[in-house]
Amino acid sequence: MQRLLVGDVINSAAARTPRATAVVHGGRHLTFAEVATAAENLASVLAARGVGRGDRVAWWGFTTVDAVPLYFATAHIGAVLVPVNPAFGDDEAKPLFEVADAALVISDDAHPGEVGLPELMAERPLGPSSSTEVDEDDAHIIFFTSGTTGKAKGVVLSHRTEVIRAMLGGMSTWPRGATICMFPQFHMAGWASTLEAWLSSETVVYVGGGDPAQILDAVERHRGHRLYCIPAVWRRILDIDRTGWDLSTLRQTDTGTSATTPALLADLRQAFPLTTTTISYGSTEAGLVSRLAPQDVLRKHGSVGPPAPSVTVRLDDGVLVVRSGHLASGYFRNPEATEAAFENGWFRTGELAEQDDEGFLSIVGRTKEMIRTGGEWVAPV
């Protein structure tokens, strides 16, 4: 049976569309062939430094095209990538490195680390990356998230989980146009939506900071097909004069992560009449849980849609509990938190939910108070 491996995604795309642009950021771009070659070289460099199957490799830096080969290089040798928020200071980042027990801390020029990513990219490989067999159930990435509590936990995702989540995202068998990604690379959405695009040999354009002018520049310059923004960023886009940009290639204007008002959805439809809008709900631990289809967006205000394909849900005293084939493996070296949230293939989301007679879910609260800001949950303390 064919294994579901993250590294196979880039190799397959490079074989199909080697000259097509895979990733763009800050005036730089890499083709699929360039990403695949750089990933193989970097895998060899990491292996020569003693990094192997199961070892954690921390990445502490701002969004860059060079992080994409690193993402796939760790996949090739069975290592585990641990992206860390570049906004963190030393006192915030170092405890995460310790929790992850990182074999190597890679950074950019703005952060201290054991080795710089540009330096690694420039090293010449001494031989093949590794003969280690990588299994689809091996961990590939750890995202630190506080979820409904203030203490960061490392959410472990396997190769299989990442690929299945990408497939559920609505991949096409042919390129349709660029995906514009506003999410940073330490965030799960900064890799989940992009892996989905790469499965279809789509271009991914990273645009950081949520600046509406930069986002619309990217849509026009790269003929963006899909743009997913959190509601707060969509409001910024809707509130500026857009007549200076050619946005005619947009076909998907999707949203999620926090409450979306009927007024925002109506404004999206008016501003982008050639597009469809979906509302997605999920989490780092659960991946995609539900999605509200375009035909239901205005009809089912407040809903996040029915459960996604292969997802089963139930309500335990109002708390949403989820089962699927793409749940996280648990929390890294945190058996107490894993036991509290994961049980017999089910994940307790910490969300208070309701489900109507059509099976549509609505999120009505959380079991613990947290502050939502910029698409992130932050503990009040």
C-alpha positions, 0 to 999 in steps of 0.5 A: 500500500502506498504510504502517505509521506510529506516528502512525496508531495514535493517530489511528485509536484517537481516531477509533474511541473518542475518549472512552475513556481512553488513558493513566493515571498518578499520578491524571491521565488522557488520552482518545484524543481528548485524546492525538491533539489534544495530539500534533498541537499538540505536533508543530506546536510542535516544527516551529516550533522547527525540529525536523524529519524525522530530528532526534533529540528527547531526553526526560529525565524520569520517567513521565508521561501527557504523554510519550504525546503527545510520543511520537506528536508526534515520529512525526507530523513524522518526528523520532526520540524518544530517551528517557533513564533519569531515574535518570541524573545529568548525567554519565551522561545528557549523553554519551547526548545527545551520541551521539544528537546531539539537536536538542532536550533536553526534560525534566521539573521534576526534570532540567535540559534546554533546555525543559520538557515542561509548557512545550511542552505549554502552547505554542499551535501557530502552524500545521500541524506539517509537510508532510514525508512520513514513511516507514514505514522512517524511524527513530522511537525510539532506546533506549539499551541495553548488551546484552551489553556495558557500553557503551551503544548506541542501538538504532534502531527504525523506524515499521514495526518498532514497529507490527509488534511491537505487532501481534505482541503479541496485539492484539485488534480490540476493547477487553478491559480495561486493560493495567497497565504496570510498565515505565518510559518509557525502557525499550522495554517501556514503549512496546512493550506500550502501543502494542499496547494502543493498537492495540486502543483499550485503556487503559494504566495506568503504575505505576512502581517495582514496588510490589505495593500500587500495582500491585494498586491499579491493577488494581482501580481500572482493572479491569485485564485484562493485567498483565505483570511481571518474575519478581521483581515477581511474587514481591512480589505473590504474597508479600503479602496480596491479600485487600483487592483485587478482582482478578477482572477479570485475565485475563492474568498474563504474565512474562519477561525473566529465569528463571521458576521452576516454583514461581513459575508454580504460585503464579501459577496458584493465586493467579489461577486465572481467568488465563492466563500466557505467558513472552516472550523478546526484546530491544530489538534483536530485539523478540519472539523467542519466547513460551511458550504457557499450555498449555506453561508447566508442561510445558516448564519452562525454555523460552521457547517456539518462535519467534514468528510470522515469526521464524526462528532458528538456533544458531551454535556455541550462540549464538542468531541471529534473523531477522525483519521487525521487527529494529532498524535497527542501532545509531545512528552505531555501524557497528562494533557494527552490523556485529558484531551484524547481518549479512544480515538476521540479528541475533546475540543474544549469548545461548547457547541450546538448541532441542529436538526440538519447536522450543522454545528455552531460554536457557542463558547469555550470551556475556559476563558481565552482572548482571541487576537489576530487569529490566535488564542491568548491566555489573559494572564 
